[in-house]
Amino acid sequence: MWKIEIIKDWGTIWSDNFQNKWLRVMDDSPNSHVFFHPAIVKAWVKTYMPLRKLEPLFVYGIHEKSKKEVIFPLVRWHQNWKNAYRKLIVPMGYSDFDYHDPIFSEEVGCDDVQSFYCELWKLLPYYDLIILDGLHSMFIPNNYQELSEQACPYFSIKEFDKIEDYTSTLKKSFVADLKRTTKRLIEHKGEIETISYSYNTVTDAIDELKIMLDFHSKRWPKAYKAPFFHENIIKEGLKSNVLFFVVHKVSGVSIAWYICFAYNRYMALYMPAIHSEYSVYSPGKISLLSCVEYAINNDFVVVDHLKGEEAYKRIWAKDTKMVYNVTFENKAFISKIKRSTNLFKQKLLK
């Protein structure tokens, strides 16, 4: 039986005592992931609190017999009239981050996971819809209404001592092409300078981020970027040493960037961008290779491309895992009315 507490005030959540408990569970856990690290959650909350009405539902539980602990940072999102005033329960980090498995302090079995959800459902406040995105199969609750899946390519690097050991596993034609374009870039534009940032250089990192986001927006003009979201990630991630932000320059010009999460010997490749005028030199490949090299040199065990099966990922990654999104709809009449109203409004907006 799980004894569950739902913390509903931000003051307690951000207090030193609770942060220490949170980090202790993360450090002990065999399934911890960076997207529920306090720094990354805080970056997301700081971004969306001014934009949405978010009520914290931070779940902390302890198993009465085994004393295993669990954390599951959730919020209740009170939507406005445009979405029929629905109340959604979602993970902190919803839609922006890739994994949202609850974090257990020790190994758990399916019975432990399902009994946790069973107790949690009894305590949640009123909702119209629960959306849990980015769950690995072990952590999918029973009795969901809808389920969808996404592939996440990744590869192990624990057997490699240096970057050349890894590149020897890639297609020879790909490696040869990468060497050729890199050589051309140096001959035509100058030596490549690689700069990674720490919290001591966070001001420089933010200046570089602005340039990166400008090129990213030109490449993907319809991609939504919440105000200050990436800036908050950079600040909080570098402060807690769970982020790797690298830029590559030639003759003082920034030509490629990568934002990665680096936590618990696990690198998550989150967001790349390139200078469009240098695309012929494949700077994105150069940047990605440098991220892998950093991971190998720092004794990481996995590099994860996160959600999406873009063709380029298959060149680098040999393995794929699936993550799942599940939804639970409230069967109450008023929730059904809200759902129908929301669907109607969305059709009108199209």
N, C-alpha and C positions, 0 to 999 in steps of 0.2 A: 504494500500500500504506500502510495506517495502522499506526503504531506506538502501541500502546495500553497505558496504565498504569491499574491499578485501585487506588485508595488505600483502604486498609481500616482506618485508624485516625483517630479524630476529632481527635486532637492535630495531625496534619499538616493536616487539612482546615481547621481553624480557625486555623492559624498565619498570621502576617502575610505571609510569603512566598507561601504558596499562595493566600491571599485576594487578594493583588495580581495574581497570575496569572489567577485566576478573573475578577476585575473587568476585567482587560485584555481577555480574550476577550469578555466581555459588551459592553464599550465598542466593540470593533472589529466586532462581529457585526451583519450586516444582519437577522438573525432573532431577536435577543435578546428575551426577555420577562421581566417582573418576577417571575414565579413561580419562576425559577431564580436570582434575585438572592440573594447571600449572606445578606442581612438576612432575607428572607422564608423562605428555606430554614432558617435558624437558628431562626426563630420556630417553625416546624413541628417541627423536631428537638427543641427544648427542651420542646415540649408532649408529644410522644409517647414520648420516651425513658423516662419513668417508667411509661408505660402498656403499652408493647410492647417486646419484645426485638428491637432493630433493629441490624443489622450494616451499617456503611457500605460501599458499593461505588461510590465516586466515580470516574467514568470521565473520564480526560483522555487525549486522543489528538492526535497530530501526523502529518500526511501527509508521508511521507518525501520525496516529490518537490516538491510545491507548498508545503510548510510551513504549510498551513492547519491550524488547531487546532480542537479540539472539546471541550466539556465536557458531561457527562451525569450529574447527581447521582442515583444509585440507592441503594437499601438492600435488604438481604435481611431480610425479616420472618419471624422464627421464631415461628410461631403455637403456641398451647398446645393442651391436650388437647381443648378445645371445638371446635377446627378440625382435629383429627386430626394435630396436630404438623406441619402442612404448612410448607414453606419457600417463601415468595413473594418474587419480585424485582419491586419497584415503584419508581417515581420518588419522590424526596423531595418531599413535598407531595401524595402520592397521596390521592385522593378529596376533598381539601379545596380544591385549586386547579384551575384550568380548563385550563391549557396546560402541556404537558411535552415540547415538542420539544427534542431535543438542540441545543445552541448552537454554531454553527460561526462561526469568526472571519471568514470570507469567504463570498462567494456559492459555493454548491455545486450540482452537478447530481445527477440521480438516481443515476448511477453512483457518485459520491462517497459519497452517503448509504448506498446498499446495501452498498458495500465496507466502510464503517465498521461497519455492523451485522454483516456476515459475520465480520470480525475480532473483534468484541466477543463474539459467541456462543461463540467458541472459548475465551475466557478466563473466562467467568462460572463461579462455583462451582455446586455442585449446587442445583437448584431443583425444586420440584414444579409451579410455575406462574409465568409471567411475565405481568404485566399492565402495559401501557403505555397510560395514559389521556391524553386531551387532545392528540392528535397531529394537526397539519394534514396534508393529503394528501401533501405533498412528503416528509414524514418518516415515512411508514408503512413498516415493514420488510416484506420479502417473506415468504411462507410462514407467515403467521399461521394459527391454527386458527379463531379467531372474530373478528368485527369488528362493531362497532356505531357509530352516528353520532349526533351532536347538533348542533343549529343554534345559532349565536352571532350574534345581531343586532348590528350596529355602524353607525356613520356617520362620515363624514369631516367635519372642521371646518376644514381648512386654508384654505378659501376665505373664511372669515368673519372680519371684523375686530372685530365686537361681537356681543353676544347677540341683539340685534334682527335682525341679518342671518340668524341661524339660525332664530329663531322665525318669520320671514317665510316659511320653507319648510314650516312645519307647517300642518295644517288650521286654517283661520280660526276655525271653531267651537270647536276645542280651545283655541286661544290666548285667545279671548274668554272661554271658561268659566274658564280659569285666572286671568285678570285679575279676573273677577267674584268668584271665591271668595277670592282674595287680598285684594281690597278689603273683602269682608265680614269676613274674619278680622281685619283691622286695625281696622275699625269696631267689632267686637264684643269683641275681646280686647286690642287694643293693637298698637303697632308691632312689626315682626318684627326680631329681633336675630339676626345671623348670626355664628357664632364658629367659626373653624377653628384647629386646634392645631398646635404645633411641638414639637420635643423640649424646648424651654425650658419648655413648659407641659404636659409629659407627665403630671404628677400630676393636673392638672385633667382631662386627657383620659381617664385611667383612671377617675376618679370619674364622668365623664359616660358612659363605656362601660358601667358597671354599671347605670345607669338605662336605657340603650338596650337592653341584653341582657334586662332584666326585661320590657320591653314586647315585644321580639322573641319571647321564650319564651311570653308570653301569646297572641301571634298564631299562633305555630307551636310548640305544646307538644311535638310529637313530634320536632322537629329536634334532632339530637344536637349538643351543644357540649362538646368535650373541655375538661377543666379548664384554665383559664389560656390557652387557645388565642388568643382574641381579644385578651387583654391582652398576650400575647407579640407578636402582630402589630403592635399599636399601639406598643409600646415599640421594637421593632426597626425597624419601618417609619419611624417619626418620626425615630429616631436617624440613619438613613441617607437620610432625605429622599426616600423612595419611596412615601409614603402621604399621602393627603389625608383627614382626618377632620373633618367639619363637623356642627354642631348648629344648629338654629333654635329660637329662644325667643320667647315673647310674655309680657310681664309676669313675667319670671323663670321661666316654666315651659317646659321642653324639650318640643317638639312633633314634631320630626323629626330624624333622623340619617342620615348616609351615610358608610360607609367605602369609600374608593376607593384603588386603587393608581395612582400617577402616576410613570411612568418612561419616559425616552427619548421624550418628547413624545407619550405614549400613556396615556390614562386608562382604567382598567378599573373599572367600577362594580360593586363587590363585594357590599356588604351594606347594605340600607336598613332603617329601622324608623320607625314613627310612634307617637305618643301616641293611643291608641284614642279618647279622648274628643274629639279634635279632627279626627277623620277626615272629618267633613262639610266641612271647609275644604280638603281635598286637600293636606295638608302634604307628602306624599310627592312630589307633582309640583313643589311649590315647592323642595324640597330637591334633586331631580334637576336642575332648571333651574339652580340655583346651582352645581352641579358642572360642568355644561356651560359656564356662564359663566366659572368659574375656568379651565377648560381653554382656552377661547378667549383669555382675557386673558393666559394664560401661553404662548401660541404652540404649543399642542398640535396634533396633526394628526388624531387619531382618538379617538373615545369608543366604548368597547366594552361592551355589555351582558352579555358572557360567555355561558355556556351557558344554554339555555332559551328557548323561544319563547312566553313569557307574552304575553298580548294587549297589555298596556300598552307593551311594548317596541316593538311595531310602530308605535305612534304617533310614537315618537321616532326610530327607526332606519329607514333606507331600504334598507340592504344586509344580507346574511346570508352567513356563511361556515360551513362544516362542519368539525367536529373529530371524531376517531375514537378509539375504544378498541379495542386489539387484545390478544389473549391467545395465549400459547404454552404448551402443556401438555407436561410431560415424559412420554415414552412408556414409561418404565420401569415394571415391574410394581408396585413398591412405591408409586410415585406414583399409579397407577391405584387401588390399594387405598385410599390416603389420600383420594383424590377421592370414591370411593364412600362411604367412612365419613363424610366431611364432609357429603355430600349427605343421607345418612340422618339424621345428627344434626340438620341444619337442619330437616328435615321434622318430626322429633320436637319440636323447639322451637316450631314453629308450632302 
